[in-house]
Amino acid sequence: MKRLSFALATTALMLGAAMPVQAAPCRDAKGKFIKCPPKAPAKTVRCKDAKGKFAKCGTAGAKPV
């Protein structure tokens, strides 16, 4: 029983150590750190009412454009 648990623990440690750890997602093909590209800003949702005028999205009859 001890031998089985030792084997399982050793296997788990080896698998955990074998997984690559990503320190930063911004690396080039050679593995060197580069400046990360800026993230695109989230688009705002605009809504129009039945007449075609811009309105708050929470109002009755307003639909996203």
CORPEHU-V710035 format. One record per residue. N is the residue number from 0. RES is the residue in one letter. PHI is phi in whole degrees, 0 to 359 (none if undefined). D_FIRST is the distance of its C-alpha to the first C-alpha in Angstrom with 1 decimal. Layout:
N|RES|PHI|D_FIRST, N|RES|PHI|D_FIRST
This chain:
0|M|none|0.0, 1|K|294|3.8, 2|R|293|5.4, 3|L|293|5.2, 4|S|293|6.4, 5|F|295|8.6, 6|A|294|9.9, 7|L|294|10.8, 8|A|295|12.4, 9|T|295|14.3, 10|T|296|15.5, 11|A|296|16.7, 12|L|293|18.5, 13|M|293|20.1, 14|L|292|21.3, 15|G|292|22.6, 16|A|284|24.5, 17|A|282|25.9, 18|M|288|27.7, 19|P|289|31.3, 20|V|260|32.4, 21|Q|268|35.9, 22|A|287|37.8, 23|A|211|41.0, 24|P|283|42.0, 25|C|261|45.3, 26|R|227|44.9, 27|D|274|47.0, 28|A|295|46.0, 29|K|274|45.7, 30|G|94|43.3, 31|K|274|45.9, 32|F|289|46.4, 33|I|230|49.4, 34|K|287|51.2, 35|C|289|49.8, 36|P|291|52.3, 37|P|293|53.6, 38|K|282|52.2, 39|A|290|54.8, 40|P|292|56.0, 41|A|291|55.3, 42|K|285|58.3, 43|T|277|60.0, 44|V|269|60.7, 45|R|249|64.4, 46|C|234|65.8, 47|K|237|69.3, 48|D|273|71.1, 49|A|293|73.1, 50|K|276|76.2, 51|G|96|74.2, 52|K|268|74.2, 53|F|294|71.2, 54|A|216|69.7, 55|K|294|66.7, 56|C|292|63.7, 57|G|273|63.3, 58|T|283|66.8, 59|A|290|67.8, 60|G|86|68.6, 61|A|279|67.1, 62|K|233|65.1, 63|P|297|63.2, 64|V|275|65.2
